Structure formats: structure tokens, C-alpha cells
Amino acid sequence: MTAQELKNSILQLAIQGKLVKQDPNDEPASVLLEKIKEEREKLIKEKKIKREKYSEIYKDPTDNHYYEKFEDGTVNDISENIPFDIPDSWKWIHFGELFYAQSGLSYKKDNLAIKTDNMFTIFRGGNIGDGEYFYKGDDLQISEQFVKDNTILKKNCYITPSVTSIEHIGKIALIDVDLVQTVAGGFVLIIYPILENVDLLTYFLYALSSKYHKDNCKKITNKSGQAFYNLSREKLMQLLLPLPPIEEQKRIAERIKLFLPFINNYNKINDKLEILNSRYKDELKKSILQYAIQGKLVKQNPNDEPADKLIERILEEKRQLMKDKKIKKENLSVIYKDTDNQFYEKFDDGKVVNITDEISLDIPNSWQWVRLKSLSTLISDGTHKTPRYVSTGIPFISVKDISTGILNFNDTKYITSEEHIQLVKRCKPEKNDILICRIGTLGKALKINTDIEFSIFVSLGLIKLIDIRLADYIVYVINSTYGFNWIEKYKVGGGTHTFKINLENLREMLIPIPPLNEQNKMVLKTKQLFNYIK
């Protein structure tokens, strides 16, 4: 069980009335609810909020069903909507009976360029964590002249992302002091309590941080673009919340506060174990790949067509592409082992070079060494200029989006279609191409398995193969111990400069190629073993 799972369990017990004992002397939640109703009427008279339809939810002891009674007298059986039972002293309520909400500040991009002596920080979704808020180094600033008073973050309100990636939907923070120089952005909801009670606010910070509430928030979102989701304010107001007596809220909050240091300590220990476990898994995967690319993972079949025939066909296809002027002309080569046990590289122009010092692995006789560039129509990188980002559009991928070994669109940036069209004229990522991290986090490679269009930054290299059937295997070569050692040998930078792999070195990388049938068996076996490691 992770620390987050442990915290989720504790919060779930809390909102079900199972974390602390009920006290029959507590004033029931129904009394608290009446106080909230009185306060709501005051706010309506003061025209701070609008009058909306409200209802009362109750449990009928005669049939143990839950009913919702509206102000016009209508009664509906809502038993199917109640997710769990709560103590008799508690009440089920709608979110809108406790809170009202508004969107943050809307502004034009041009407004941000105006600098004055009185600037306000704009909180966006990235400033909201699980139960906390924080300032960041890249926070946007806006001049006071564009700020509306009701978007300034004041004590005793909550903030939650309203337009964000799905994993951030439901995150919430309580503003515990007046943030006089900070506003919520337009994609953030500001949630105000109808009754400003410190104990109620503290309890509901935990209740609204529960997995139950986060899951409910995710259910009422609408997808916007390829990766963003909209949290509907109207649907949020209708979500069901369990309301305990105020005294029990205090006890629950105190108990959770008592648990939190233990959870945090558990999290630190668990993180260390996860790091060790991750390193162990990474090293084990590298070892499997190393066995694979040395021909030790599956048996060789003497009936398989040897790799030199495969390489010969690929080189002939590349020569034809060069002849047709579809790709740039290169001096291609064939690598062979001579009778003196030395490795030689013979080029199309007739030159022969002894490359024995470059060969670091023993491979089976049916295999063949080849330069990566000989297998490819293009080895390039993404744009060297930072594009203009937009809120929605074409995904723009960098190292962070593939460094886990998976192409992840959840936290990517976006560019316009027009800019994308210009960028792919030089470097167009397509399904079955290979991406490789070449700046910063080095060497992680993956095969593109999606038809989603995207552009890439300079930190990523792109490899377009002549025969896409080799893609999985070549990814394994790059991610193996052999690939890691090759990167360590040829990387440049260090000190005050970021490490990187130059494209020219990448093009010259030596790849041990097995017969195609053996490659297929190897890839299948490797995937099976990786599934066991998960």
C-alpha cells in the first residue's frame, strides 16, 4: 500500500463516520444545516449569491430508503445515488448547500505584457496540490488595472482547477490567509463557504481531498481538446457530500492531523523503497535486453535467413531512394568479419576500414553489425527554437514526455496547427518511428505507437527506419546496457553544460542485427519478461 492509498483509506473512513466514535451529546448535523440555511438567506438578501433550488435529503426508517424533498413539495427516491451509509446524526447534502463558486480572472494574453508597480500573481492549476497551494518560479503576473476584486484570493476560500488534465481534476486547497497580491486564473474555480466556520472549513478540506470526491469530480468533467477536461460548476454544485455534526468534524480533523505525520514519514520510506525497486527493475530490464542483443535470450535457428541478407535488401532499398533523390546521398557501407578475426567496414566508394576497436560484443555468426544510419532514411531532431505555446492545439513533445519509456500526452504543451505544419516539413514524427532522448535525460528510446500528430523539440531525436519491422528491436538495443555504455562513451557536455548526444554520433551507432525471425521471437520473449517485472 502506498502512502496515497493509506491516506485515501483514512479519508474514506472519515467521510463514512468510521474514523472516530459518534457522541450522542453532539448537536446533530441537521441543526448545523439550519444555521447554514439562515446564512444563505442573508447572502441572498445581500445579493452576494443567487437564489437556487434547494432540497432536503433524508432517510425514511420505514423502508430505509433515501429521499430528496424539494421546496415545491416534490419528493424523489434517490437511494440508488447514495454511495454509502452514514451515521444517523449525519446528513447527506448537495455541494451547493454548503458552498458557492465562481471562476477566476479572465484576461487577454496581451495584458500580461503590461508591467506596472503593482503586479498580481495569477494562480493556475499548477499552483494547486493535494490540500495545499504554492507559488512557482514561472507564475504569471498581471497589472492591478486588469484585476477584479472578487478574484483576489482571500482567507477561507478554496481553489480547485476547472480546466486541466484529468489527473489534476479534484485537487483542492484552502486559502488560509489573505493573499492580497494573488488572483485565481480563469481556469480555476474559487469556492466560498456559505457559513465561515473554521472547523467546518478544516474538515471539508480533508473531505474534498478524499478519493470519493475526486472521483466524483472526474465523472462530471467534459473533455476539451486532446488532453484537457472541464469541471462543470453547475454539476459540482449537485455532488453529494456527507455532513457530520460540527463537534464530530473537529474530532475527525484532529484525528487526521494526528495521522498525517505518520503518513508523510511512511511516504518518505516508501519513496526510498520505490527508488530501490525502480533501479532494480531498470537494471533487470537492461540485463534482459543485454542477453537479447547478444543472442542469448532465444535459440538461434540455422534455418533462419541470416541477417546479412536482410541488411543487403535494406541497403539496396536505401540506394534506390538515393537514386530517386528522395533522400540525401550517403556513402553506405557493409561490415564483415574477415579470416583474421578482425572487423572491417567496406564503403560503396571502395574504401575499407578496420573497425575492430569499435566492436564491443560477441554476436552469433548469423547476425551482422550495421550502422544505424544504414537502416534509416532520416536521423534528425526537433526544432531548435522554442515555439509559441497555446492552451490547446497540436501536442509539442519534449524529453519529459517520453522519459518514463511511454509517450505521455497528459502534461504536454501545445502549439498551433500552422506552426506544426511548418515544423514537420523538417522533422515529422509518425507511427513506427523511434524517439530518443538526446539532451538532458539521455538515451531513453521508444517506438511511436500512435497516429496522433505532434511535433518535437530539439531535446528529442527522431529515427525513421527503412524497414519498420526492426523498430522494436532497435529500441531494445538503445535501451540495453550496450546502448547505455555507448551513450556514456559518446555523450558530450558536462560541468555547466547539459549532456547531449550529437546526431552525427547517433547516426554512426553500431547495431547488432539478428535474422528477422529471431528478432520477432526476441521481441516477444522480452515483452513477456517485462510483464513479469511490472
Buried (B, 14 or more C-beta within 10 A) or exposed (E): EEBEEBBBEBBBBBBBBEBBEBEEEBBBBBEBBEBBBEBBEEBEEEEEBEEEEEBBBBBEEEEEBBBBEEEEEEEEEBEEEBBEEBBEBBBBBBBBBBBBBBBBBEBEEEBBEEEEEEBBBBBBBBBBEEBBBEEEEEBBEBBEEBBEEBBBBBEBBBBBBBBBBBEBBBBBBBBBEEBEBBBBBBBBBBBBBBBEBEBBBBBBBBBBBBBBBBEBBBEBBEEEEBBBBBBEBEBBBEBBBBBBBBBBBBBBBEBBEEBBEEBEEBBEEBEEEEEEEEEEEBEBBBEBBBBBBBBEBBEBEEEBBBBBEBBEEBBEEBBEBBEEEEBEEBEBBBBBBEEEEEBBBBEBEEEEEEBEEBBEBEBBEBBBBBBBBBBBBBBBBBBEEEBEEBEEBBBBBBBBBBBEBEBBBEEBBBBBEEBBEEBBEBBBBEEBBBBBBBBBBBBBBBBBEEEEBBBBBBBBBBBBBBBBEBBBBBBBBBBBBBBBEBBEEBBEBEEEEEBBBBBEBBBBBBBBBBBBBBBBBBBEBBEEBBEEEE
